[in-house]
């Protein structure tokens, strides 16, 4: 049994603990207050910055072993940040991270993102894909524009070189030709700034990239790149992606990469303003031979024509201007009274026109109309699949592709093949994605291994 001083001390301790618990505020998870865009895209894994997003769960390029895990992308936290993680749970297979919008089609406008990552600490095999646009149906460049891709691409020891970590602004105009040939990219060095903000302004035939130190556009401008010309992509059905993956080139050890994180703090997209077309100031004036009823003011009569007694009365000649009151018949030329009785009414064949010196335009066009162009039919593609010893063999057949060679796209990897209409391929994945592209078009995507 407790004595009174001990009992009083125990009660005081309990009371103090209760007061402390009441006085400490409970953390509140902040929701993303960004209003949803007019077209946010279908519902995905989470809503963020006004759009719907999905976490990548399917296998394929560009990660060296084609493995991605949706658990490597967090949902937005209390600060509205999304964390991406490279994981290696077995210590022998690095798993990538990627997420993208469910909406297709963004087009001209301003794309911006703020990233928390000291890029000087990237492992040499790691590729920070950052923000990029992509449309797999638009060959050969796929509308891929990269705001801030960074890596040392394996380090370069395979070539007896040491490659530093760099980042770049650029886009692909022909992804089948490889880096340095099929893309236009400005490479620049990384800094140890822990936060960077990247911006792209996409306009017709022009791309403007900017990278700033810090959050927002108020910090030092580290790099500004302007690219323009006919190779700049045109809007299609591109989606917006962020990814973090590992390359097996350049002499690195991709399977031994340690876990690594990048925090995406912010993203925004502002569409380009739509301007209404202004009327041309040099538009031709209405033809004087046009109907007076079509214009609010009546043209002055020809000096050689007889003036009428009232403005609503038809002109004397039945073959000249139409009447202002269409329900009233035109008077006969022989019975038409004039204000000058000593002057005979003009005959229909000699009736003056409102522009006597200008012949009436011919209704026949002076140039033959151009022949309509016939669009080529879409490329068709079919897959026949067999499975043996955990290897999924697929025979692809296609038609209507143009050219002597076409590009076979297999899970994002591309290689040229003879345009014979048939090719055999294989994959370890039960859901490989295939596509055939010629110089201007691509077939629909078909699934192999099933």
ZAVEXLO-737352 format. One record per residue (C-alpha): residue in three letters; x, y, z. Coordinates in nm, 3 decimals, always signed. Layout:
<drenmis>
@aa = ALA&x = X&y = Y&z = Z
...
</drenmis>
This chain:
<drenmis>
@aa = UNK&x = +0.000&y = +0.000&z = +0.000
@aa = UNK&x = +0.136&y = +0.341&z = -0.106
@aa = UNK&x = +0.187&y = +0.608&z = +0.155
@aa = UNK&x = +0.030&y = +0.947&z = +0.100
@aa = UNK&x = +0.348&y = +1.124&z = -0.025
@aa = UNK&x = +0.421&y = +0.838&z = -0.266
@aa = UNK&x = +0.058&y = +0.832&z = -0.380
@aa = UNK&x = +0.063&y = +1.208&z = -0.432
@aa = UNK&x = +0.386&y = +1.178&z = -0.634
@aa = UNK&x = +0.243&y = +0.902&z = -0.854
@aa = UNK&x = -0.075&y = +1.099&z = -0.922
@aa = UNK&x = +0.129&y = +1.406&z = -1.010
@aa = UNK&x = +0.331&y = +1.204&z = -1.259
@aa = UNK&x = +0.020&y = +1.066&z = -1.427
@aa = UNK&x = -0.133&y = +1.414&z = -1.447
@aa = UNK&x = +0.184&y = +1.559&z = -1.598
@aa = UNK&x = +0.192&y = +1.285&z = -1.860
@aa = UNK&x = -0.170&y = +1.352&z = -1.953
@aa = UNK&x = -0.107&y = +1.726&z = -1.987
@aa = UNK&x = +0.198&y = +1.661&z = -2.203
@aa = UNK&x = +0.002&y = +1.431&z = -2.430
@aa = UNK&x = -0.269&y = +1.693&z = -2.470
@aa = UNK&x = -0.023&y = +1.979&z = -2.534
@aa = UNK&x = +0.176&y = +1.800&z = -2.809
@aa = UNK&x = -0.006&y = +1.849&z = -3.143
@aa = UNK&x = -0.075&y = +1.542&z = -3.352
@aa = UNK&x = +0.090&y = +1.563&z = -3.696
@aa = UNK&x = -0.162&y = +1.627&z = -3.973
@aa = UNK&x = -0.103&y = +1.481&z = -4.317
@aa = UNK&x = -0.136&y = +1.762&z = -4.570
@aa = UNK&x = -0.329&y = +1.686&z = -4.885
@aa = UNK&x = -0.221&y = +1.808&z = -5.227
@aa = UNK&x = -0.438&y = +2.116&z = -5.275
@aa = UNK&x = -0.357&y = +2.157&z = -5.645
@aa = UNK&x = -0.689&y = +2.171&z = -5.831
@aa = UNK&x = -0.738&y = +1.890&z = -6.080
@aa = UNK&x = -0.675&y = +1.974&z = -6.443
@aa = UNK&x = -0.964&y = +1.988&z = -6.687
@aa = UNK&x = -0.835&y = +1.659&z = -6.830
@aa = UNK&x = -0.650&y = +1.478&z = -6.545
@aa = UNK&x = -0.648&y = +1.137&z = -6.716
@aa = UNK&x = -0.806&y = +0.812&z = -6.596
@aa = UNK&x = -0.777&y = +0.727&z = -6.227
@aa = UNK&x = -0.439&y = +0.567&z = -6.152
@aa = UNK&x = -0.240&y = +0.490&z = -5.837
@aa = UNK&x = -0.248&y = +0.845&z = -5.700
@aa = UNK&x = -0.349&y = +1.202&z = -5.782
@aa = UNK&x = -0.074&y = +1.463&z = -5.772
@aa = UNK&x = -0.036&y = +1.819&z = -5.898
@aa = UNK&x = -0.373&y = +1.815&z = -6.071
@aa = UNK&x = -0.318&y = +1.492&z = -6.268
@aa = UNK&x = -0.360&y = +1.119&z = -6.219
@aa = UNK&x = -0.044&y = +0.904&z = -6.215
@aa = UNK&x = +0.037&y = +0.533&z = -6.228
@aa = UNK&x = +0.336&y = +0.349&z = -6.081
@aa = UNK&x = +0.518&y = +0.122&z = -6.323
@aa = UNK&x = +0.457&y = -0.247&z = -6.254
@aa = UNK&x = +0.540&y = -0.398&z = -6.596
@aa = UNK&x = +0.883&y = -0.518&z = -6.702
@aa = UNK&x = +1.096&y = -0.395&z = -6.991
@aa = UNK&x = +1.348&y = -0.132&z = -7.097
@aa = UNK&x = +1.536&y = +0.074&z = -6.998
@aa = UNK&x = +1.648&y = -0.093&z = -6.671
@aa = UNK&x = +1.932&y = -0.338&z = -6.745
@aa = UNK&x = +1.735&y = -0.642&z = -6.622
@aa = UNK&x = +1.392&y = -0.498&z = -6.720
@aa = UNK&x = +1.270&y = -0.513&z = -6.359
@aa = UNK&x = +1.057&y = -0.239&z = -6.205
@aa = UNK&x = +0.858&y = -0.239&z = -5.881
@aa = UNK&x = +0.562&y = -0.009&z = -5.808
@aa = UNK&x = +0.663&y = -0.018&z = -5.440
@aa = UNK&x = +0.972&y = +0.182&z = -5.541
@aa = UNK&x = +0.751&y = +0.488&z = -5.600
@aa = UNK&x = +0.590&y = +0.642&z = -5.292
@aa = UNK&x = +0.256&y = +0.816&z = -5.294
@aa = UNK&x = +0.279&y = +1.188&z = -5.215
@aa = UNK&x = +0.381&y = +1.248&z = -4.851
@aa = UNK&x = +0.263&y = +1.519&z = -4.611
@aa = UNK&x = +0.476&y = +1.774&z = -4.800
@aa = UNK&x = +0.342&y = +1.665&z = -5.139
@aa = UNK&x = +0.674&y = +1.501&z = -5.234
@aa = UNK&x = +0.712&y = +1.174&z = -5.427
@aa = UNK&x = +1.016&y = +0.959&z = -5.341
@aa = UNK&x = +1.167&y = +0.721&z = -5.597
@aa = UNK&x = +1.396&y = +0.437&z = -5.486
@aa = UNK&x = +1.634&y = +0.197&z = -5.657
@aa = UNK&x = +1.608&y = -0.124&z = -5.458
@aa = UNK&x = +1.831&y = -0.432&z = -5.445
@aa = UNK&x = +1.665&y = -0.673&z = -5.199
@aa = UNK&x = +1.883&y = -0.972&z = -5.293
@aa = UNK&x = +2.205&y = -0.777&z = -5.340
@aa = UNK&x = +2.235&y = -0.915&z = -5.693
@aa = UNK&x = +1.952&y = -0.754&z = -5.894
@aa = UNK&x = +1.877&y = -0.382&z = -5.890
@aa = UNK&x = +1.511&y = -0.294&z = -5.943
@aa = UNK&x = +1.409&y = +0.035&z = -6.103
@aa = UNK&x = +1.136&y = +0.293&z = -6.035
@aa = UNK&x = +0.910&y = +0.485&z = -6.273
@aa = UNK&x = +0.578&y = +0.665&z = -6.273
@aa = UNK&x = +0.385&y = +0.848&z = -6.543
@aa = UNK&x = +0.062&y = +1.032&z = -6.614
@aa = UNK&x = -0.245&y = +0.838&z = -6.717
@aa = UNK&x = -0.335&y = +1.128&z = -6.944
@aa = UNK&x = -0.213&y = +1.122&z = -7.303
@aa = UNK&x = -0.151&y = +1.441&z = -7.497
@aa = UNK&x = -0.006&y = +1.758&z = -7.344
@aa = UNK&x = +0.149&y = +1.950&z = -7.632
@aa = UNK&x = +0.286&y = +2.301&z = -7.638
@aa = UNK&x = +0.335&y = +2.473&z = -7.305
@aa = UNK&x = +0.565&y = +2.496&z = -7.002
@aa = UNK&x = +0.684&y = +2.186&z = -6.813
@aa = UNK&x = +0.859&y = +2.230&z = -6.479
@aa = UNK&x = +0.988&y = +2.011&z = -6.196
@aa = UNK&x = +1.186&y = +2.056&z = -5.875
@aa = UNK&x = +1.415&y = +1.769&z = -5.771
@aa = UNK&x = +1.592&y = +1.699&z = -5.441
@aa = UNK&x = +1.914&y = +1.509&z = -5.519
@aa = UNK&x = +2.286&y = +1.586&z = -5.507
@aa = UNK&x = +2.376&y = +1.452&z = -5.852
@aa = UNK&x = +2.746&y = +1.434&z = -5.769
@aa = UNK&x = +2.666&y = +1.132&z = -5.550
@aa = UNK&x = +2.506&y = +0.922&z = -5.826
@aa = UNK&x = +2.659&y = +0.575&z = -5.858
@aa = UNK&x = +2.819&y = +0.541&z = -6.201
@aa = UNK&x = +2.567&y = +0.282&z = -6.322
@aa = UNK&x = +2.260&y = +0.482&z = -6.212
@aa = UNK&x = +2.057&y = +0.685&z = -6.464
@aa = UNK&x = +1.832&y = +0.956&z = -6.330
@aa = UNK&x = +1.576&y = +0.982&z = -6.610
@aa = UNK&x = +1.416&y = +1.285&z = -6.447
@aa = UNK&x = +1.118&y = +1.435&z = -6.634
@aa = UNK&x = +1.063&y = +1.337&z = -6.997
@aa = UNK&x = +0.775&y = +1.308&z = -7.242
@aa = UNK&x = +0.715&y = +0.991&z = -7.445
@aa = UNK&x = +0.471&y = +0.852&z = -7.701
@aa = UNK&x = +0.555&y = +0.498&z = -7.822
@aa = UNK&x = +0.330&y = +0.533&z = -8.127
@aa = UNK&x = +0.519&y = +0.826&z = -8.283
@aa = UNK&x = +0.821&y = +0.682&z = -8.458
@aa = UNK&x = +1.109&y = +0.734&z = -8.491
@aa = UNK&x = +1.163&y = +0.992&z = -8.215
@aa = UNK&x = +0.868&y = +0.898&z = -7.992
@aa = UNK&x = +0.822&y = +1.264&z = -7.888
@aa = UNK&x = +1.087&y = +1.209&z = -7.621
@aa = UNK&x = +1.208&y = +1.536&z = -7.471
@aa = UNK&x = +1.444&y = +1.510&z = -7.170
@aa = UNK&x = +1.459&y = +1.800&z = -6.926
@aa = UNK&x = +1.727&y = +1.676&z = -6.691
@aa = UNK&x = +1.862&y = +1.323&z = -6.760
@aa = UNK&x = +2.182&y = +1.263&z = -6.558
@aa = UNK&x = +2.436&y = +0.977&z = -6.541
@aa = UNK&x = +2.796&y = +0.874&z = -6.604
@aa = UNK&x = +2.660&y = +0.583&z = -6.810
@aa = UNK&x = +2.867&y = +0.312&z = -6.643
@aa = UNK&x = +3.186&y = +0.514&z = -6.603
@aa = UNK&x = +3.359&y = +0.436&z = -6.934
@aa = UNK&x = +3.615&y = +0.181&z = -6.812
@aa = UNK&x = +3.515&y = -0.055&z = -7.095
@aa = UNK&x = +3.667&y = +0.202&z = -7.329
@aa = UNK&x = +3.972&y = +0.286&z = -7.119
@aa = UNK&x = +3.814&y = +0.617&z = -7.022
@aa = UNK&x = +3.668&y = +0.785&z = -6.717
@aa = UNK&x = +3.329&y = +0.941&z = -6.783
@aa = UNK&x = +3.212&y = +1.212&z = -6.540
@aa = UNK&x = +2.853&y = +1.249&z = -6.427
@aa = UNK&x = +2.677&y = +1.487&z = -6.663
@aa = UNK&x = +2.322&y = +1.605&z = -6.722
@aa = UNK&x = +2.154&y = +1.714&z = -7.041
@aa = UNK&x = +1.882&y = +1.906&z = -7.219
@aa = UNK&x = +1.761&y = +1.748&z = -7.541
@aa = UNK&x = +1.520&y = +1.547&z = -7.752
@aa = UNK&x = +1.518&y = +1.249&z = -7.989
@aa = UNK&x = +1.428&y = +1.283&z = -8.354
@aa = UNK&x = +1.532&y = +0.927&z = -8.452
@aa = UNK&x = +1.582&y = +0.688&z = -8.162
@aa = UNK&x = +1.682&y = +0.406&z = -8.398
@aa = UNK&x = +2.013&y = +0.581&z = -8.474
@aa = UNK&x = +2.152&y = +0.585&z = -8.121
@aa = UNK&x = +2.301&y = +0.859&z = -7.900
@aa = UNK&x = +2.489&y = +1.135&z = -8.074
@aa = UNK&x = +2.327&y = +1.057&z = -8.410
@aa = UNK&x = +1.953&y = +1.037&z = -8.358
@aa = UNK&x = +1.920&y = +1.301&z = -8.087
@aa = UNK&x = +2.002&y = +1.665&z = -8.021
@aa = UNK&x = +2.137&y = +1.705&z = -7.666
@aa = UNK&x = +2.333&y = +1.972&z = -7.479
@aa = UNK&x = +2.550&y = +1.812&z = -7.208
@aa = UNK&x = +2.671&y = +2.004&z = -6.904
@aa = UNK&x = +2.833&y = +1.921&z = -6.571
@aa = UNK&x = +2.655&y = +1.854&z = -6.243
@aa = UNK&x = +2.691&y = +2.055&z = -5.924
@aa = UNK&x = +2.648&y = +1.963&z = -5.559
@aa = UNK&x = +2.333&y = +2.172&z = -5.520
@aa = UNK&x = +2.089&y = +1.954&z = -5.325
@aa = UNK&x = +1.784&y = +2.099&z = -5.504
@aa = UNK&x = +1.745&y = +2.182&z = -5.874
@aa = UNK&x = +1.452&y = +2.322&z = -6.073
@aa = UNK&x = +1.416&y = +2.241&z = -6.443
@aa = UNK&x = +1.191&y = +2.407&z = -6.698
@aa = UNK&x = +1.101&y = +2.339&z = -7.062
@aa = UNK&x = +0.900&y = +2.572&z = -7.286
@aa = UNK&x = +0.775&y = +2.379&z = -7.590
@aa = UNK&x = +0.669&y = +2.594&z = -7.886
@aa = UNK&x = +0.624&y = +2.519&z = -8.257
@aa = UNK&x = +0.971&y = +2.438&z = -8.395
@aa = UNK&x = +1.139&y = +2.558&z = -8.072
@aa = UNK&x = +1.242&y = +2.414&z = -7.733
@aa = UNK&x = +1.383&y = +2.626&z = -7.449
@aa = UNK&x = +1.539&y = +2.436&z = -7.155
@aa = UNK&x = +1.654&y = +2.596&z = -6.827
@aa = UNK&x = +1.809&y = +2.452&z = -6.509
@aa = UNK&x = +1.819&y = +2.661&z = -6.190
@aa = UNK&x = +1.987&y = +2.598&z = -5.855
@aa = UNK&x = +1.735&y = +2.583&z = -5.572
@aa = UNK&x = +1.357&y = +2.569&z = -5.564
@aa = UNK&x = +1.182&y = +2.781&z = -5.823
@aa = UNK&x = +1.331&y = +3.016&z = -6.080
@aa = UNK&x = +1.487&y = +3.266&z = -5.840
@aa = UNK&x = +1.818&y = +3.083&z = -5.794
@aa = UNK&x = +2.125&y = +3.094&z = -6.021
@aa = UNK&x = +2.061&y = +2.986&z = -6.380
@aa = UNK&x = +2.303&y = +2.695&z = -6.434
@aa = UNK&x = +2.221&y = +2.621&z = -6.799
@aa = UNK&x = +1.994&y = +2.755&z = -7.072
@aa = UNK&x = +1.956&y = +2.571&z = -7.403
@aa = UNK&x = +1.751&y = +2.671&z = -7.708
@aa = UNK&x = +1.690&y = +2.414&z = -7.982
@aa = UNK&x = +1.485&y = +2.492&z = -8.289
@aa = UNK&x = +1.414&y = +2.369&z = -8.639
@aa = UNK&x = +1.193&y = +2.124&z = -8.826
@aa = UNK&x = +1.306&y = +1.825&z = -8.615
@aa = UNK&x = +1.144&y = +1.962&z = -8.300
@aa = UNK&x = +0.855&y = +1.726&z = -8.210
@aa = UNK&x = +0.494&y = +1.817&z = -8.281
@aa = UNK&x = +0.224&y = +1.740&z = -8.024
@aa = UNK&x = +0.084&y = +1.386&z = -8.028
@aa = UNK&x = -0.035&y = +1.158&z = -7.743
@aa = UNK&x = +0.273&y = +1.194&z = -7.521
@aa = UNK&x = +0.267&y = +1.111&z = -7.150
@aa = UNK&x = +0.490&y = +1.259&z = -6.878
@aa = UNK&x = +0.737&y = +1.025&z = -6.704
@aa = UNK&x = +0.989&y = +1.022&z = -6.419
@aa = UNK&x = +1.224&y = +0.723&z = -6.391
@aa = UNK&x = +1.531&y = +0.596&z = -6.204
@aa = UNK&x = +1.715&y = +0.295&z = -6.347
@aa = UNK&x = +2.050&y = +0.122&z = -6.406
@aa = UNK&x = +2.254&y = +0.079&z = -6.724
@aa = UNK&x = +2.471&y = -0.225&z = -6.800
@aa = UNK&x = +2.702&y = -0.036&z = -7.038
@aa = UNK&x = +3.030&y = +0.147&z = -6.992
@aa = UNK&x = +3.199&y = -0.099&z = -6.761
@aa = UNK&x = +2.986&y = -0.078&z = -6.449
@aa = UNK&x = +2.846&y = -0.352&z = -6.228
@aa = UNK&x = +2.467&y = -0.301&z = -6.246
@aa = UNK&x = +2.370&y = -0.597&z = -6.027
@aa = UNK&x = +2.576&y = -0.460&z = -5.735
@aa = UNK&x = +2.423&y = -0.111&z = -5.730
@aa = UNK&x = +2.322&y = -0.006&z = -5.380
@aa = UNK&x = +1.980&y = +0.143&z = -5.300
@aa = UNK&x = +1.952&y = +0.505&z = -5.404
@aa = UNK&x = +1.676&y = +0.767&z = -5.368
@aa = UNK&x = +1.555&y = +1.078&z = -5.549
@aa = UNK&x = +1.277&y = +1.307&z = -5.420
@aa = UNK&x = +1.048&y = +1.480&z = -5.669
@aa = UNK&x = +0.933&y = +1.786&z = -5.479
@aa = UNK&x = +0.718&y = +1.956&z = -5.741
@aa = UNK&x = +0.578&y = +1.937&z = -6.093
@aa = UNK&x = +0.365&y = +2.167&z = -6.307
@aa = UNK&x = +0.239&y = +2.192&z = -6.662
@aa = UNK&x = +0.095&y = +2.512&z = -6.807
@aa = UNK&x = -0.051&y = +2.478&z = -7.158
@aa = UNK&x = +0.043&y = +2.739&z = -7.414
@aa = UNK&x = -0.223&y = +3.012&z = -7.448
@aa = UNK&x = -0.463&y = +2.967&z = -7.736
@aa = UNK&x = -0.487&y = +3.287&z = -7.939
@aa = UNK&x = -0.788&y = +3.350&z = -8.159
@aa = UNK&x = -0.703&y = +3.431&z = -8.521
@aa = UNK&x = -0.731&y = +3.803&z = -8.601
@aa = UNK&x = -0.905&y = +3.911&z = -8.921
@aa = UNK&x = -0.673&y = +4.018&z = -9.197
@aa = UNK&x = -0.664&y = +4.400&z = -9.239
@aa = UNK&x = -0.603&y = +4.355&z = -9.610
@aa = UNK&x = -0.924&y = +4.162&z = -9.677
@aa = UNK&x = -1.068&y = +4.268&z = -10.015
@aa = UNK&x = -1.366&y = +4.497&z = -10.014
@aa = UNK&x = -1.699&y = +4.351&z = -10.130
@aa = UNK&x = -1.742&y = +4.338&z = -10.503
@aa = UNK&x = -1.951&y = +4.630&z = -10.629
@aa = UNK&x = -2.152&y = +4.380&z = -10.830
@aa = UNK&x = -2.267&y = +4.205&z = -10.512
@aa = UNK&x = -2.621&y = +4.235&z = -10.383
@aa = UNK&x = -2.691&y = +4.561&z = -10.195
@aa = UNK&x = -2.897&y = +4.358&z = -9.949
@aa = UNK&x = -2.578&y = +4.179&z = -9.834
@aa = UNK&x = -2.416&y = +4.501&z = -9.712
@aa = UNK&x = -2.564&y = +4.764&z = -9.476
@aa = UNK&x = -2.476&y = +5.053&z = -9.709
@aa = UNK&x = -2.589&y = +5.077&z = -10.067
@aa = UNK&x = -2.320&y = +5.158&z = -10.325
@aa = UNK&x = -2.358&y = +5.487&z = -10.508
@aa = UNK&x = -2.531&y = +5.444&z = -10.843
@aa = UNK&x = -2.335&y = +5.469&z = -11.163
@aa = UNK&x = -2.343&y = +5.822&z = -11.318
@aa = UNK&x = -2.487&y = +5.671&z = -11.631
@aa = UNK&x = -2.769&y = +5.495&z = -11.445
@aa = UNK&x = -3.104&y = +5.655&z = -11.377
@aa = UNK&x = -3.154&y = +5.751&z = -11.009
@aa = UNK&x = -3.453&y = +5.593&z = -10.840
@aa = UNK&x = -3.716&y = +5.777&z = -10.644
@aa = UNK&x = -3.674&y = +5.566&z = -10.329
@aa = UNK&x = -3.373&y = +5.370&z = -10.199
@aa = UNK&x = -3.578&y = +5.052&z = -10.172
@aa = UNK&x = -3.686&y = +5.058&z = -10.533
@aa = UNK&x = -3.501&y = +4.828&z = -10.774
@aa = UNK&x = -3.264&y = +4.964&z = -11.034
@aa = UNK&x = -3.415&y = +5.003&z = -11.382
@aa = UNK&x = -3.221&y = +4.722&z = -11.545
@aa = UNK&x = -3.351&y = +4.374&z = -11.461
@aa = UNK&x = -3.014&y = +4.219&z = -11.543
@aa = UNK&x = -2.817&y = +4.447&z = -11.309
@aa = UNK&x = -2.843&y = +4.460&z = -10.929
@aa = UNK&x = -3.102&y = +4.254&z = -10.744
@aa = UNK&x = -3.382&y = +4.428&z = -10.559
@aa = UNK&x = -3.367&y = +4.528&z = -10.194
@aa = UNK&x = -3.709&y = +4.367&z = -10.135
@aa = UNK&x = -3.686&y = +4.017&z = -10.284
@aa = UNK&x = -4.064&y = +3.960&z = -10.272
@aa = UNK&x = -4.133&y = +4.247&z = -10.504
@aa = UNK&x = -4.105&y = +4.170&z = -10.880
@aa = UNK&x = -3.877&y = +4.387&z = -11.088
@aa = UNK&x = -4.064&y = +4.621&z = -11.320
@aa = UNK&x = -4.059&y = +4.552&z = -11.689
@aa = UNK&x = -3.791&y = +4.747&z = -11.877
@aa = UNK&x = -4.049&y = +4.879&z = -12.116
@aa = UNK&x = -4.282&y = +4.997&z = -11.841
@aa = UNK&x = -4.025&y = +5.120&z = -11.592
@aa = UNK&x = -4.087&y = +5.491&z = -11.527
@aa = UNK&x = -3.780&y = +5.706&z = -11.494
@aa = UNK&x = -3.725&y = +6.041&z = -11.331
@aa = UNK&x = -3.598&y = +6.177&z = -11.664
@aa = UNK&x = -3.880&y = +6.100&z = -11.918
@aa = UNK&x = -3.684&y = +6.239&z = -12.211
@aa = UNK&x = -3.418&y = +5.970&z = -12.165
@aa = UNK&x = -3.508&y = +5.620&z = -12.287
@aa = UNK&x = -3.467&y = +5.335&z = -12.044
@aa = UNK&x = -3.159&y = +5.129&z = -12.116
@aa = UNK&x = -3.217&y = +4.798&z = -12.288
@aa = UNK&x = -3.135&y = +4.477&z = -12.101
@aa = UNK&x = -2.842&y = +4.406&z = -12.327
@aa = UNK&x = -2.696&y = +4.752&z = -12.274
@aa = UNK&x = -2.778&y = +4.782&z = -11.906
@aa = UNK&x = -2.486&y = +4.946&z = -11.722
@aa = UNK&x = -2.327&y = +4.755&z = -11.440
@aa = UNK&x = -2.205&y = +4.902&z = -11.114
@aa = UNK&x = -1.849&y = +4.848&z = -11.232
@aa = UNK&x = -1.876&y = +4.900&z = -11.613
@aa = UNK&x = -1.503&y = +4.880&z = -11.673
@aa = UNK&x = -1.448&y = +4.549&z = -11.487
@aa = UNK&x = -1.575&y = +4.224&z = -11.643
@aa = UNK&x = -1.766&y = +3.985&z = -11.420
@aa = UNK&x = -1.547&y = +3.709&z = -11.279
@aa = UNK&x = -1.564&y = +3.377&z = -11.453
@aa = UNK&x = -1.729&y = +3.103&z = -11.246
@aa = UNK&x = -1.478&y = +2.854&z = -11.384
@aa = UNK&x = -1.158&y = +2.823&z = -11.170
@aa = UNK&x = -0.842&y = +2.925&z = -11.349
@aa = UNK&x = -0.640&y = +2.640&z = -11.193
@aa = UNK&x = -0.735&y = +2.274&z = -11.174
@aa = UNK&x = -0.800&y = +2.152&z = -10.821
@aa = UNK&x = -0.515&y = +1.941&z = -10.676
@aa = UNK&x = -0.573&y = +1.572&z = -10.670
@aa = UNK&x = -0.645&y = +1.439&z = -10.318
@aa = UNK&x = -0.356&y = +1.252&z = -10.164
@aa = UNK&x = -0.418&y = +0.892&z = -10.073
@aa = UNK&x = -0.297&y = +0.810&z = -9.721
@aa = UNK&x = -0.124&y = +0.473&z = -9.686
@aa = UNK&x = -0.315&y = +0.215&z = -9.490
@aa = UNK&x = -0.209&y = +0.143&z = -9.134
@aa = UNK&x = +0.055&y = -0.122&z = -9.063
@aa = UNK&x = -0.096&y = -0.444&z = -8.935
@aa = UNK&x = +0.087&y = -0.671&z = -8.690
@aa = UNK&x = +0.000&y = -1.013&z = -8.546
@aa = UNK&x = +0.185&y = -1.241&z = -8.302
@aa = UNK&x = +0.190&y = -1.618&z = -8.268
@aa = UNK&x = +0.348&y = -1.741&z = -7.945
@aa = UNK&x = +0.496&y = -2.065&z = -7.815
@aa = UNK&x = +0.664&y = -2.148&z = -7.485
@aa = UNK&x = +0.954&y = -2.385&z = -7.426
@aa = UNK&x = +1.194&y = -2.409&z = -7.130
@aa = UNK&x = +1.075&y = -2.077&z = -6.985
@aa = UNK&x = +1.156&y = -1.899&z = -7.310
@aa = UNK&x = +0.868&y = -1.729&z = -7.488
@aa = UNK&x = +0.910&y = -1.754&z = -7.864
@aa = UNK&x = +0.705&y = -1.518&z = -8.081
@aa = UNK&x = +0.659&y = -1.512&z = -8.459
@aa = UNK&x = +0.553&y = -1.169&z = -8.581
@aa = UNK&x = +0.381&y = -1.114&z = -8.914
@aa = UNK&x = +0.296&y = -0.774&z = -9.060
@aa = UNK&x = +0.185&y = -0.600&z = -9.379
@aa = UNK&x = +0.166&y = -0.252&z = -9.537
@aa = UNK&x = +0.501&y = -0.133&z = -9.399
@aa = UNK&x = +0.702&y = +0.071&z = -9.648
@aa = UNK&x = +1.073&y = +0.052&z = -9.730
@aa = UNK&x = +1.325&y = -0.230&z = -9.759
@aa = UNK&x = +1.384&y = -0.237&z = -9.382
@aa = UNK&x = +1.167&y = -0.168&z = -9.079
@aa = UNK&x = +1.233&y = -0.119&z = -8.708
@aa = UNK&x = +1.137&y = -0.394&z = -8.463
@aa = UNK&x = +1.055&y = -0.245&z = -8.121
@aa = UNK&x = +1.068&y = -0.507&z = -7.844
@aa = UNK&x = +0.999&y = -0.374&z = -7.495
@aa = UNK&x = +1.146&y = -0.039&z = -7.594
@aa = UNK&x = +1.460&y = -0.184&z = -7.757
@aa = UNK&x = +1.489&y = -0.118&z = -8.129
@aa = UNK&x = +1.668&y = -0.299&z = -8.410
@aa = UNK&x = +1.636&y = -0.292&z = -8.789
@aa = UNK&x = +1.500&y = -0.599&z = -8.968
@aa = UNK&x = +1.430&y = -0.680&z = -9.333
@aa = UNK&x = +1.080&y = -0.580&z = -9.439
@aa = UNK&x = +0.986&y = -0.938&z = -9.528
@aa = UNK&x = +0.659&y = -0.934&z = -9.337
@aa = UNK&x = +0.777&y = -1.200&z = -9.092
@aa = UNK&x = +1.035&y = -1.234&z = -8.814
@aa = UNK&x = +1.091&y = -1.471&z = -8.522
@aa = UNK&x = +1.199&y = -1.338&z = -8.182
@aa = UNK&x = +1.200&y = -1.450&z = -7.820
@aa = UNK&x = +1.184&y = -1.309&z = -7.470
@aa = UNK&x = +1.210&y = -1.425&z = -7.111
@aa = UNK&x = +0.915&y = -1.206&z = -7.026
@aa = UNK&x = +0.562&y = -1.347&z = -7.049
@aa = UNK&x = +0.429&y = -1.005&z = -7.149
@aa = UNK&x = +0.677&y = -0.869&z = -7.402
@aa = UNK&x = +0.547&y = -0.579&z = -7.614
@aa = UNK&x = +0.622&y = -0.567&z = -7.987
@aa = UNK&x = +0.577&y = -0.306&z = -8.257
@aa = UNK&x = +0.683&y = -0.265&z = -8.623
@aa = UNK&x = +0.766&y = +0.084&z = -8.754
@aa = UNK&x = +0.861&y = +0.217&z = -9.096
@aa = UNK&x = +0.999&y = +0.565&z = -9.164
@aa = UNK&x = +0.673&y = +0.742&z = -9.082
@aa = UNK&x = +0.433&y = +0.507&z = -8.903
@aa = UNK&x = +0.411&y = +0.234&z = -8.641
@aa = UNK&x = +0.182&y = -0.062&z = -8.603
@aa = UNK&x = -0.033&y = -0.114&z = -8.295
@aa = UNK&x = +0.147&y = -0.280&z = -8.003
@aa = UNK&x = +0.095&y = -0.656&z = -7.967
@aa = UNK&x = +0.183&y = -0.876&z = -7.671
@aa = UNK&x = +0.410&y = -1.178&z = -7.704
@aa = UNK&x = +0.464&y = -1.470&z = -7.474
@aa = UNK&x = +0.094&y = -1.543&z = -7.435
</drenmis>
